[in-house]
Amino acid sequence: MKSFKNLKYTFLLIGMASFIACDNYLEEEFFSDVTAETFIGEDNADQLIVGIYEDLRDIYKEYDINLSGTDIYTVQTQVEEFNSFNDYFGLSSDNENTVVYWRVNYNLIADANIAINRYQNDISWSDANLGARDYGIAQARALRALAFYNLVQHYGGVVLELEETTSIRADYARSSEEETFGQIISDLEAAIPNLLDAPQTGRFSRRAAQHLLADVYLTRGYKSYGAATDFDTAASLAEQAIGSYDLRSQTFEELFDYDNQVNDEVLFAVQYGPGGNDNDRSNSKHGLLMNAIENYAGVGRNSVYGARSSQLMPTPYFYGLFAANDTRDDVTLHRALFAAEEVTFSSGEGQPEDPIAVGDTVIYYPKMTLDATELADKLNRYWVYQPDQYLFGVPDNVPGAVYQYSSNINRINFPIFKKFDDIGIDGAGNGSRDTYVFRIAETHFIAAEAYLAAGNGTSGLQHLNIVRERATGEANFYAELTLDNLLDERAIELAGEENRWAVLKRMGRLEERLNLYNPQNADHGAFDSSIHLLRPIPANELLLSDGSLEQNPGY
């Protein structure tokens, strides 16, 4: 499964690409003229830890496995078309999403095991640096726990490899789901005492570990093997992670300001940056939940929006969740796109022309449906797509309008995402914005859900309402705490950020909401709860094993 990791490590020791800290992110630095015998010591051992953090970049670019096939994300196709990952029709063990997600998480686990082994067994630590030793091991264990948690949510029980790989093996066997949760909890509980409250930017903090552990206990609490105290433990850990931070101390807009990425609400983020090497400018998240906007006249391929990096799109249900006074709408969505180049538009030969200047509106997605008069007026200046026109199709032309729907080659038109906008981008690449992994708004949701599951809805309601209040200014908006209003609020607040699939699965709402709100699935979905609550173990992993690695049922 991971035997190549040992070869990778040998290579890195000869020509090590290691990592040091800079002011805002963990930046790669290249070393030469070092050997395996002289490189790793207590003075530079931290470079092994920083190498683990880089593995997170690959993990948190795998959007489809966490978003697709849910209530608020679908694919950019005709409703009648089939997509194995979105509507579960023909999902198999060679699906690229499941193969890559398994691999990148085990890459991190392997690097964490290397670091732990070297820290514990190979490096001679002076008394003065024992704290650095313990801190390094704590980070490695916390990050390993995060990777195992990613895996267990999707695949169930997985291979609990906890030692550095030093030889080629084929006898890997899966542990039970219960054992996997036990290892995750063990790693995090061992790590928390030695993590820092306020570490260097980009490092895993004690509160980030408390947030993660709260989520782990919350998820285990729903299981048949969960402990009776799991929900109470999750709520307590979430409260500790929130601490004294007041979510209302900054606006949602400030939270996603490119120049404010390092802020107190963000407990942990995958780091990028405009300097450093090419990999530091490799985030593609600005292209998530975007259609082919380069086909719009005047937008082109050199616009500030970039290009799409995924075939996902929000469902109509998602767009309908934003209330009129919800400030997250303006931050999350581009409801108007603007020209980056001068062109002249015409719907066809003999049709009226419209000169488009840089900065002109090219397309508009109104939040509320326009009446016929206003629509006709605006279609003389730019495209307009109403809230019920976001799925595949061609709306009826409006007679006499300059912009005729039949002349737009895009058959999928919807408000693209704005909250992940980046700088210095080139198409779908070169992004340098950090990817938020844990932030306190989500910690409030974890606390709310844990309290609800523990039978203390009153305490949980306060956590839900504070998130809503930050967005709308309305205190105590919700009079009751339910799983459905938790899911709706999470959808708006954490759009494109949360592991939506795992949250729906945890709450027992995946099948119900998938059938209600995902258009493709509602049309022809093949979701089967006896199969699809777990992903298939990748076929290549089964082939490389000696038969000890078992497939999940139904695949």
VOGU-3710 file (C-alpha; in Angstrom, 3 decimals, decimal comma):
1> mksfknlkyt> 0,000/0,000/0,000  2,663/2,531/0,996  5,960/0,746/0,358  6,998/3,500/-2,048  7,066/5,948/0,877  10,307/4,422/2,126  11,857/4,963/-1,301  10,603/8,535/-1,262  12,188/9,141/2,108  15,552/7,717/0,995
11> flligmasfi> 15,531/10,037/-1,979  14,661/13,020/0,161  17,548/12,367/2,474  19,944/12,548/-0,462  18,474/15,695/-2,003  16,147/16,871/0,726  13,367/19,300/-0,050  12,615/20,471/3,456  10,688/23,333/4,889  11,279/26,326/7,075
21> acdnyleeef> 8,978/28,969/8,417  8,514/32,420/7,018  6,315/35,211/8,258  2,983/34,020/6,872  3,288/30,433/5,718  5,554/27,398/5,783  7,902/27,848/2,849  9,975/25,235/1,079  13,734/25,576/1,022  16,106/23,301/-0,897
31> fsdvtaetfi> 19,200/21,762/0,653  22,160/20,097/-1,035  25,412/18,385/-0,073  23,845/16,548/2,852  23,788/12,844/3,618  21,517/10,531/5,574  24,135/10,303/8,287  24,532/14,029/8,836  21,204/15,593/7,943  18,732/14,794/10,715
41> gednadqliv> 19,560/16,152/14,133  17,815/18,072/16,868  18,672/21,397/15,228  16,853/20,646/11,977  14,462/17,812/12,879  11,523/20,214/12,626  11,888/20,074/8,849  10,407/16,564/9,020  7,337/18,020/10,731  6,907/20,842/8,251
51> giyedlrdiy> 7,080/18,282/5,454  3,933/16,679/6,860  2,077/19,968/6,626  2,776/20,157/2,900  0,944/16,835/2,434  -2,246/18,619/3,485  -2,248/20,590/0,244  -3,004/17,459/-1,771  -5,658/16,304/0,682  -7,581/19,572/0,707
61> keydinlsgt> -7,705/19,846/-3,066  -9,892/16,728/-3,217  -13,237/18,516/-3,207  -15,460/16,016/-5,005  -15,318/13,285/-2,386  -16,458/15,688/0,344  -19,055/17,679/-1,606  -20,448/15,684/-4,529  -23,570/13,595/-4,178  -25,110/15,693/-1,422
71> diytvqtqve> -28,032/18,043/-0,969  -26,272/21,283/-1,922  -23,749/20,194/-4,568  -24,313/18,453/-7,879  -22,536/18,229/-11,244  -22,580/20,499/-14,288  -24,498/18,194/-16,598  -28,016/17,683/-17,820  -30,236/16,363/-15,057  -30,773/13,156/-17,022
81> efnsfndyfg> -27,055/12,373/-17,348  -25,274/9,886/-15,096  -22,367/10,608/-12,803  -21,203/7,797/-10,550  -20,023/10,009/-7,734  -23,000/12,347/-7,689  -25,907/9,942/-8,158  -24,145/6,715/-7,048  -24,922/4,934/-10,305  -22,110/2,472/-11,068
91> lssdnentvv> -19,760/3,746/-8,350  -16,794/1,369/-8,344  -13,464/0,695/-6,674  -11,470/2,256/-9,498  -13,202/5,631/-9,184  -10,471/8,282/-9,322  -11,868/10,281/-6,410  -11,711/7,349/-4,006  -8,290/6,209/-5,244  -6,639/9,613/-4,889
101> ywrvnynlia> -8,213/10,446/-1,534  -6,994/7,159/-0,056  -3,484/7,735/-1,419  -2,972/11,342/-0,336  -4,143/10,688/3,210  -1,842/7,680/3,517  1,007/9,801/2,145  0,558/12,056/5,145  0,289/9,115/7,545  3,513/7,652/6,186
111> daniainryq> 5,366/10,957/6,596  3,982/11,352/10,112  5,196/7,846/10,985  8,662/8,685/9,689  8,790/11,827/11,816  7,538/10,084/14,959  10,021/7,247/14,562  12,965/9,561/13,951  12,010/11,860/16,806  11,655/8,945/19,208
121> ndiswsdanl> 14,466/6,644/18,113  17,071/8,261/15,846  17,707/11,746/17,165  19,814/12,410/20,252  17,979/15,100/22,135  19,662/17,314/24,686  17,785/18,066/27,867  17,229/21,615/26,677  15,383/20,381/23,578  13,112/17,732/25,073
131> gardygiaqa> 10,212/20,164/24,790  10,893/20,534/21,056  10,921/16,737/20,754  7,544/16,416/22,448  6,101/19,284/20,428  7,214/17,735/17,147  5,728/14,349/18,030  2,487/16,031/19,119  2,121/17,766/15,753  2,845/14,542/13,873
141> ralralafyn> 0,293/12,598/15,913  -2,387/15,279/15,520  -1,882/15,417/11,759  -1,881/11,632/11,535  -5,164/11,609/13,473  -6,620/14,107/10,991  -5,694/11,855/8,056  -7,098/8,742/9,730  -10,299/10,654/10,494  -10,609/11,685/6,842
151> lvqhyggvvl> -10,265/8,030/5,888  -12,577/6,444/8,450  -15,437/8,781/7,575  -15,347/7,647/3,950  -14,068/4,078/4,000  -14,919/2,772/7,476  -12,200/0,831/9,278  -8,833/1,246/7,581  -5,261/-0,006/7,860  -3,807/1,379/11,081
161> eleettsira> -0,174/1,554/10,037  1,651/3,337/12,882  5,271/2,487/12,118  7,708/3,836/9,557  7,651/1,673/6,444  11,083/0,104/5,912  10,292/-2,794/3,586  7,835/-3,831/0,893  4,784/-5,535/2,368  1,539/-6,969/1,064
171> dyarsseeet> -0,054/-8,249/4,265  -1,926/-5,124/5,295  -5,306/-5,756/6,928  -8,049/-3,357/7,870  -8,843/-2,606/11,472  -12,459/-2,210/12,521  -14,122/1,171/12,407  -14,266/1,150/16,196  -10,524/0,488/16,429  -9,829/3,266/13,936
181> fgqiisdlea> -11,799/5,766/16,000  -9,923/4,559/19,071  -6,572/5,265/17,425  -7,652/8,731/16,305  -8,761/9,584/19,835  -5,558/8,145/21,289  -3,389/10,247/18,964  -5,268/13,457/19,687  -5,456/12,991/23,438  -1,720/12,292/23,521
191> aipnlldapq> -0,997/15,331/21,333  -3,135/18,000/23,018  -1,031/18,490/26,187  2,106/19,157/24,103  0,569/21,398/21,444  0,777/25,173/21,780  -2,113/27,555/22,355  -0,678/30,133/19,960  1,815/28,433/17,638  3,541/29,824/14,595
201> tgrfsrraaq> 1,158/30,478/11,700  0,365/27,248/9,901  0,972/24,938/12,860  -1,640/22,746/14,513  -2,688/24,403/17,776  -4,148/22,906/20,934  -7,535/24,456/20,129  -7,444/23,045/16,586  -6,878/19,603/18,095  -9,746/20,165/20,531
211> hlladvyltr> -11,994/21,143/17,612  -11,021/18,003/15,716  -11,396/15,762/18,751  -14,836/17,257/19,440  -15,866/16,353/15,893  -14,480/12,832/16,331  -16,365/12,234/19,591  -19,527/13,714/18,070  -19,323/11,361/15,104  -18,550/8,327/17,265
221> gyksygaatd> -21,464/9,196/19,541  -23,913/8,213/16,783  -22,279/4,794/16,365  -23,460/1,597/18,044  -20,074/1,342/19,753  -20,049/4,962/20,880  -19,738/5,722/24,571  -22,660/7,195/26,496  -20,502/10,224/27,300  -19,355/10,956/23,731
231> fdtaaslaeq> -21,808/13,785/23,048  -21,075/15,506/26,364  -17,344/15,137/25,728  -17,741/16,620/22,247  -19,651/19,620/23,599  -17,041/20,237/26,299  -14,151/20,050/23,819  -15,947/22,395/21,426  -16,446/24,900/24,238  -12,720/24,719/25,017
241> aigsydlrsq> -11,817/25,254/21,362  -14,096/28,301/21,150  -12,679/29,714/24,361  -13,383/33,404/24,803  -13,549/34,205/21,100  -16,635/36,190/20,080  -17,629/35,279/16,537  -19,226/38,699/16,154  -15,890/40,477/16,594  -15,374/40,437/12,827
251> tfeelfdydn> -17,769/40,273/9,904  -18,055/37,427/7,448  -16,624/39,778/4,829  -13,588/40,502/6,978  -13,074/36,797/7,556  -12,626/36,196/3,812  -10,625/39,349/3,081  -7,476/38,151/1,327  -5,352/40,409/3,555  -6,918/38,999/6,746
261> qvndevlfav> -6,347/35,278/6,310  -4,445/34,938/9,577  -7,153/35,847/12,070  -8,455/34,581/15,385  -11,467/32,739/13,986  -9,308/30,402/11,903  -8,091/27,559/14,096  -6,207/25,788/11,323  -5,560/26,392/7,633  -3,540/24,817/4,850
271> qygpggndnd> -0,911/27,410/4,053  -0,041/28,943/0,705  1,546/32,270/-0,124  2,477/34,607/-3,019  6,213/34,131/-2,404  8,274/31,006/-2,009  8,358/28,274/-4,660  5,746/27,285/-7,214  4,002/24,898/-4,827  3,259/27,799/-2,484
281> rsnskhgllm> 1,237/29,298/-5,346  -0,616/26,117/-6,299  -4,045/26,498/-4,725  -6,892/25,912/-7,168  -9,809/26,583/-4,858  -10,714/29,850/-6,587  -11,979/27,674/-9,452  -14,258/25,571/-7,262  -17,998/25,919/-7,991  -17,486/27,844/-11,214
291> naienyagvg> -18,831/27,290/-14,724  -17,123/28,021/-18,071  -17,144/31,792/-17,583  -14,468/32,295/-20,254  -17,215/31,756/-22,832  -19,014/34,935/-21,805  -18,251/37,839/-24,110  -15,786/40,207/-22,461  -14,750/37,864/-19,641  -12,248/35,729/-21,532
301> rnsvygarss> -9,459/33,629/-20,059  -7,521/36,453/-18,396  -10,137/37,682/-15,975  -9,677/38,072/-12,235  -12,000/35,110/-11,694  -9,669/32,444/-13,081  -11,039/29,222/-14,513  -12,947/26,306/-13,073  -11,045/23,541/-11,315  -14,039/21,257/-10,692
311> qlmptpyfyg> -17,235/20,164/-12,430  -19,269/20,730/-9,264  -22,008/23,328/-8,930  -24,400/24,305/-6,128  -27,938/22,982/-6,276  -30,909/25,353/-6,588  -31,751/24,480/-2,988  -28,468/26,018/-1,841  -29,148/29,357/-3,529  -32,593/29,503/-1,942
321> lfaandtrdd> -31,150/29,355/1,585  -29,924/32,972/1,647  -32,329/35,367/3,348  -32,628/38,931/2,104  -30,602/40,276/5,047  -27,897/37,590/5,006  -24,551/39,318/4,416  -22,949/36,005/3,482  -24,645/36,148/0,078  -22,515/39,076/-1,132
331> vtlhralfaa> -19,337/37,485/0,228  -19,994/33,960/-1,010  -21,335/34,619/-4,509  -20,592/36,642/-7,618  -24,059/37,688/-8,690  -22,559/39,829/-11,444  -19,497/39,246/-13,605  -17,594/42,078/-15,269  -15,672/42,364/-18,521  -11,889/42,103/-18,582
341> eevtfssgeg> -11,545/43,035/-22,240  -13,233/45,161/-24,881  -15,412/43,249/-27,338  -18,571/43,756/-29,339  -21,422/41,365/-28,679  -24,139/40,327/-31,087  -26,594/37,439/-30,954  -26,083/36,797/-34,655  -25,869/38,231/-38,120  -28,255/41,125/-38,580
351> qpedpiavgd> -28,899/41,344/-34,806  -28,230/44,477/-32,705  -24,675/44,913/-31,401  -23,583/45,845/-27,890  -20,077/47,275/-27,353  -18,611/45,924/-24,100  -15,970/47,982/-22,287  -13,649/46,782/-19,530  -15,602/46,830/-16,271  -19,035/46,521/-17,871
361> tviyypkmtl> -21,486/44,007/-16,479  -21,488/40,866/-18,623  -23,910/38,631/-16,756  -26,226/39,103/-13,792  -27,868/36,574/-11,480  -30,544/38,397/-9,468  -31,302/37,103/-6,012  -35,031/37,549/-6,581  -36,891/36,872/-9,826  -37,187/39,961/-12,037
371> dateladkln> -40,505/40,859/-13,630  -40,838/40,747/-17,412  -40,313/44,483/-17,933  -37,137/44,704/-15,880  -35,796/41,499/-17,410  -36,327/42,757/-20,962  -34,578/46,043/-20,112  -31,508/44,343/-18,647  -31,234/41,820/-21,496  -30,462/44,757/-23,769
381> rywvyqpdqy> -27,222/45,288/-21,805  -26,120/41,868/-20,482  -27,193/38,325/-19,818  -29,629/37,716/-16,974  -30,333/34,291/-15,492  -33,172/34,026/-13,000  -33,011/31,828/-9,843  -34,953/29,002/-11,534  -32,595/28,898/-14,544  -29,340/27,695/-12,990
391> lfgvpdnvpg> -29,515/24,074/-14,143  -28,765/22,860/-17,681  -31,010/24,406/-20,286  -31,833/27,335/-22,565  -34,469/29,799/-21,304  -36,977/31,175/-23,772  -35,687/34,146/-25,719  -37,190/37,541/-24,930  -38,292/39,013/-28,290  -36,314/42,083/-29,318
401> avyqyssnin> -33,653/41,755/-26,610  -30,020/42,207/-27,607  -28,951/39,222/-25,525  -30,800/36,175/-26,816  -30,477/33,059/-24,643  -30,147/30,802/-27,682  -26,855/32,516/-28,604  -25,138/31,738/-25,289  -23,025/28,608/-25,830  -22,996/27,925/-22,065
411> rinfpifkkf> -25,839/25,647/-21,140  -24,944/25,774/-17,429  -25,213/29,255/-15,923  -25,146/29,943/-12,199  -23,644/32,444/-9,704  -20,040/31,388/-9,216  -18,268/31,457/-5,867  -16,558/34,600/-4,655  -15,350/33,718/-1,146  -12,283/31,889/-2,480
421> ddigidgagn> -11,197/34,633/-4,899  -7,418/34,802/-5,155  -4,594/36,936/-6,518  -1,892/36,221/-9,074  -3,910/33,385/-10,570  -3,504/31,933/-14,040  -6,626/30,056/-15,038  -7,296/27,360/-12,458  -3,782/27,546/-11,012  -1,322/29,790/-9,164
431> gsrdtyvfri> -3,637/30,511/-6,231  -1,989/31,616/-2,994  -4,988/31,962/-0,677  -4,950/29,724/2,397  -7,556/26,967/2,632  -9,426/27,178/5,935  -9,747/23,734/7,532  -11,168/24,543/10,989  -12,736/27,798/12,084  -14,764/28,720/15,103
441> aethfiaaea> -18,086/29,093/13,277  -17,897/25,356/12,620  -16,892/24,751/16,235  -20,163/26,417/17,247  -22,029/24,015/14,954  -20,226/21,043/16,513  -21,164/22,284/19,987  -24,783/22,841/18,928  -25,104/19,360/17,451  -23,393/17,717/20,415
451> ylaagngtsg> -25,656/19,467/22,909  -28,713/18,513/20,846  -27,656/14,857/20,744  -26,977/14,946/24,484  -30,513/16,217/25,151  -29,539/19,816/25,928  -31,023/21,680/22,999  -31,202/24,958/24,927  -27,417/25,204/25,225  -26,981/24,110/21,632
461> lqhlnivrer> -29,404/26,729/20,337  -27,172/29,525/21,602  -24,327/28,254/19,446  -26,478/28,083/16,326  -27,932/31,534/16,860  -24,596/33,289/17,323  -23,498/32,198/13,850  -26,749/33,480/12,366  -26,478/36,735/14,283  -23,043/37,468/12,836
471> atgeanfyae> -24,486/37,108/9,334  -27,814/38,908/9,712  -27,672/41,027/12,860  -30,683/39,151/14,226  -30,237/37,764/17,721  -32,060/34,535/18,625  -33,274/33,961/15,066  -33,922/30,270/15,672  -36,470/29,393/18,338  -35,700/25,679/18,086
481> ltldnllder> -32,612/23,618/17,373  -33,086/20,782/14,865  -30,719/18,828/12,664  -32,313/20,348/9,589  -31,808/23,965/10,591  -28,277/23,061/11,644  -27,674/21,602/8,194  -29,157/24,639/6,445  -27,065/27,055/8,485  -23,927/24,982/7,943
491> aielageenr> -24,660/25,009/4,211  -24,643/28,816/4,058  -21,799/29,458/6,493  -19,422/26,674/5,405  -20,187/26,494/1,685  -17,235/24,889/-0,079  -15,426/24,325/3,222  -17,064/21,517/5,198  -17,058/17,796/4,472  -20,736/17,937/3,583
501> wavlkrmgrl> -21,006/14,244/2,734  -19,629/13,118/6,102  -21,819/15,546/8,068  -25,000/14,342/6,325  -23,947/10,738/6,864  -23,255/11,352/10,557  -26,665/12,904/11,126  -28,478/10,196/9,176  -29,735/12,761/6,661  -27,717/11,871/3,545
511> eerlnlynpq> -30,285/9,766/1,696  -33,266/11,932/2,636  -31,766/15,269/1,631  -30,031/13,831/-1,419  -33,386/12,673/-2,754  -35,074/15,961/-1,863  -32,575/18,508/-3,139  -30,067/17,011/-5,593  -31,677/17,275/-9,062  -29,694/14,504/-10,750
521> nadhgafdss> -30,228/12,105/-7,880  -33,929/12,936/-7,647  -34,240/12,117/-11,349  -32,428/8,780/-11,433  -30,244/8,358/-8,337  -29,145/4,900/-7,285  -28,200/5,612/-3,664  -28,361/2,447/-1,557  -27,789/2,930/2,169  -26,555/-0,665/2,494
531> ihllrpipan> -23,676/0,205/0,150  -23,098/3,915/-0,311  -22,564/5,055/3,265  -19,022/3,814/2,667  -16,736/4,439/-0,286  -15,113/1,518/-2,105  -11,574/0,561/-1,095  -9,436/1,376/-4,170  -9,037/-1,599/-6,492  -5,281/-1,112/-6,837
541> elllsdgsle> -4,857/-1,454/-3,069  -6,740/-4,749/-3,111  -4,610/-6,022/-5,988  -1,371/-5,131/-4,209  -2,409/-6,904/-1,023  -2,137/-10,642/-0,470  -5,876/-10,941/0,045  -5,819/-9,567/3,577  -7,352/-6,227/2,534  -11,122/-6,614/2,286
551> qnpgy> -13,506/-4,611/0,121  -16,535/-2,824/1,570  -19,879/-4,597/1,008  -21,601/-4,062/-2,312  -18,573/-3,067/-4,399
//
